[in-house]
Amino acid sequence: MDTELKCPECGCEHVWQDGALWNCPECGLEWNPETAAEGSDTGAADDVVRDAGGNVLEDGCSVIVTKDLKVKGSSLVVKAGTRVKNIRLTDGHDGHNIACKISGIGAMNLKSEFVRKA
């Protein structure tokens, strides 16, 4: 590649551009090299949790589920459009970075990519 741009997360050289963002096929990271150059310390950016629309989520926010989600180990399904109140952000190592209680189902963890801010 003529730009010699590498993924800031894993160092992969096989990145491609999609509009203003660059994508990594190995780790799935999307980033903007212009904003990454401004804030070279990526520690602050890692703490921000964003929903499917790119809005910043905080503890206590209400969110709406955007996709039917099967509950692992159960026959229950969290339907798209379900409103979840008072979420807690967690440091989910498996991508589940929202802890919440859903009425009729109970306590569970969600991925922020499947919710939008209410």
The 8 nearest C-alpha neighbors of each residue, nearest first, counted from 0:
[[1, 2, 3, 13, 4, 12, 14, 15],
 [0, 2, 3, 4, 12, 13, 5, 14],
 [3, 1, 4, 0, 5, 12, 14, 15],
 [4, 2, 1, 0, 5, 12, 14, 13],
 [3, 5, 2, 12, 6, 14, 0, 1],
 [6, 4, 12, 10, 11, 7, 3, 14],
 [5, 7, 10, 11, 8, 9, 23, 12],
 [8, 6, 10, 9, 5, 11, 30, 28],
 [7, 9, 6, 10, 28, 26, 11, 5],
 [8, 10, 11, 6, 7, 26, 25, 5],
 [11, 9, 6, 5, 7, 8, 12, 4],
 [10, 12, 6, 5, 9, 13, 14, 23],
 [11, 13, 5, 14, 10, 4, 6, 3],
 [14, 12, 11, 15, 23, 24, 5, 0],
 [15, 13, 23, 22, 12, 21, 24, 5],
 [16, 14, 22, 21, 17, 13, 23, 24],
 [15, 17, 21, 20, 18, 22, 14, 19],
 [18, 16, 20, 21, 19, 15, 22, 29],
 [17, 19, 20, 16, 21, 31, 15, 22],
 [18, 20, 17, 31, 21, 16, 30, 32],
 [21, 19, 31, 30, 17, 18, 16, 29],
 [20, 22, 16, 30, 29, 15, 17, 31],
 [23, 21, 29, 15, 14, 28, 16, 24],
 [22, 24, 14, 27, 28, 25, 26, 6],
 [25, 23, 27, 26, 22, 14, 13, 28],
 [24, 26, 23, 27, 11, 9, 28, 13],
 [25, 27, 28, 23, 24, 9, 8, 11],
 [28, 26, 23, 24, 25, 29, 22, 8],
 [29, 27, 23, 26, 22, 30, 8, 6],
 [28, 30, 22, 21, 20, 27, 23, 31],
 [31, 29, 20, 21, 32, 28, 22, 35],
 [30, 32, 20, 33, 34, 21, 35, 19],
 [33, 31, 35, 34, 36, 30, 21, 20],
 [34, 32, 36, 35, 31, 37, 30, 38],
 [35, 33, 37, 36, 32, 31, 38, 30],
 [34, 36, 32, 38, 33, 37, 39, 31],
 [35, 37, 33, 34, 39, 38, 32, 31],
 [38, 36, 34, 35, 39, 33, 32, 40],
 [39, 37, 35, 40, 36, 34, 41, 44],
 [38, 40, 36, 35, 41, 37, 34, 42],
 [39, 41, 38, 42, 43, 44, 35, 37],
 [42, 40, 44, 43, 39, 45, 38, 35],
 [43, 41, 45, 44, 40, 46, 39, 38],
 [42, 44, 45, 41, 46, 40, 47, 38],
 [43, 45, 41, 46, 42, 47, 40, 38],
 [44, 46, 42, 43, 47, 41, 48, 40],
 [47, 45, 44, 43, 48, 42, 90, 41],
 [48, 46, 45, 44, 49, 55, 43, 56],
 [49, 47, 56, 55, 46, 50, 111, 57],
 [50, 48, 55, 53, 54, 56, 47, 111],
 [49, 51, 111, 115, 53, 52, 54, 112],
 [50, 52, 112, 115, 53, 114, 113, 111],
 [53, 51, 50, 54, 115, 49, 116, 112],
 [52, 54, 49, 50, 51, 55, 115, 48],
 [55, 53, 49, 50, 52, 56, 116, 51],
 [54, 56, 49, 48, 53, 50, 57, 47],
 [57, 55, 49, 48, 54, 50, 60, 58],
 [56, 58, 60, 59, 55, 88, 48, 87],
 [59, 57, 87, 60, 86, 88, 85, 56],
 [58, 60, 85, 86, 57, 87, 61, 84],
 [61, 59, 85, 58, 86, 57, 62, 84],
 [60, 62, 84, 117, 83, 85, 116, 86],
 [61, 63, 116, 117, 83, 115, 82, 114],
 [62, 64, 82, 115, 114, 81, 80, 117],
 [63, 65, 114, 79, 80, 81, 66, 113],
 [66, 64, 79, 114, 113, 80, 63, 115],
 [67, 65, 79, 64, 68, 113, 78, 80],
 [66, 68, 78, 79, 77, 76, 69, 65],
 [69, 67, 77, 76, 66, 70, 78, 79],
 [68, 70, 76, 71, 75, 77, 67, 74],
 [71, 69, 73, 75, 76, 72, 68, 74],
 [70, 72, 73, 69, 74, 75, 68, 76],
 [73, 71, 70, 74, 75, 69, 76, 107],
 [74, 72, 75, 71, 70, 69, 76, 104],
 [73, 75, 76, 70, 72, 69, 71, 77],
 [76, 74, 73, 70, 69, 77, 104, 71],
 [77, 75, 69, 68, 70, 78, 67, 74],
 [78, 76, 68, 67, 69, 79, 75, 81],
 [79, 77, 67, 81, 76, 80, 68, 66],
 [80, 78, 66, 67, 65, 64, 81, 77],
 [79, 81, 64, 63, 65, 78, 82, 66],
 [82, 80, 64, 63, 79, 78, 83, 77],
 [81, 83, 63, 62, 80, 84, 64, 61],
 [82, 84, 62, 61, 63, 101, 81, 85],
 [85, 83, 61, 86, 60, 62, 82, 59],
 [84, 86, 59, 60, 61, 87, 83, 58],
 [87, 85, 99, 59, 58, 60, 84, 98],
 [88, 86, 58, 98, 97, 59, 99, 89],
 [89, 87, 97, 58, 96, 98, 86, 57],
 [90, 88, 96, 91, 97, 87, 98, 95],
 [89, 91, 96, 92, 88, 95, 94, 97],
 [92, 90, 96, 95, 94, 93, 89, 97],
 [91, 93, 94, 90, 95, 96, 89, 110],
 [92, 94, 91, 95, 96, 90, 110, 108],
 [95, 93, 91, 92, 96, 110, 111, 109],
 [96, 94, 110, 91, 109, 93, 108, 97],
 [95, 97, 91, 89, 110, 90, 94, 88],
 [98, 96, 88, 109, 108, 87, 89, 95],
 [99, 97, 108, 87, 86, 107, 88, 109],
 [100, 98, 86, 106, 107, 108, 87, 97],
 [101, 99, 106, 105, 107, 102, 98, 83],
 [100, 102, 105, 104, 83, 103, 106, 99],
 [101, 103, 104, 105, 100, 83, 106, 82],
 [102, 104, 105, 101, 100, 75, 77, 106],
 [105, 103, 101, 102, 106, 75, 100, 77],
 [106, 104, 100, 101, 102, 103, 107, 99],
 [107, 105, 100, 99, 101, 104, 108, 98],
 [106, 108, 99, 98, 100, 105, 109, 101],
 [109, 107, 98, 97, 95, 99, 96, 110],
 [110, 108, 95, 97, 111, 96, 98, 107],
 [109, 111, 95, 112, 96, 113, 94, 97],
 [110, 112, 50, 113, 114, 109, 96, 49],
 [111, 113, 51, 110, 50, 114, 49, 115],
 [114, 112, 111, 65, 110, 64, 51, 66],
 [115, 113, 64, 65, 63, 111, 50, 112],
 [116, 114, 50, 63, 62, 51, 117, 52],
 [115, 117, 62, 61, 63, 50, 114, 54],
 [116, 62, 61, 63, 115, 82, 60, 83]]
